[in-house]
């Protein structure tokens, strides 16, 4: 199992040398299987934080150990997700969750024109 501490509802700032500062918001710990995909992880996080997946999407940034300190890394694919979850088996990993409303205006939907 992997232990994650979710930070959400605040503002993430990435500074020099990829250092992360989180202002405001809340946090919530969760435990997940270490061998899940990024898509499955996002679904689990959205369920835990009660985020509606039909109207909102999330992006994840994790805080990983690096050379005696920490650095912020965007979780953009399954490889980064796997690395983060393996690290979280040893020590809890902080994950910054940024929610964004889905803009359906950018997605081409079915045409409502009547063909004549």
Secondary structure, 3 states (H helix, E strand, C coil): CEEEEEEECCEEEECHHHCEEEECCEEEEEEECCCCCHHHHHHHHHHHCCCCCCCEEEEEEEEEEECCEEEEEEECCHHHHHHHHHHHHHCCEEEEEEEEECCHHHCCCCCCCCCC
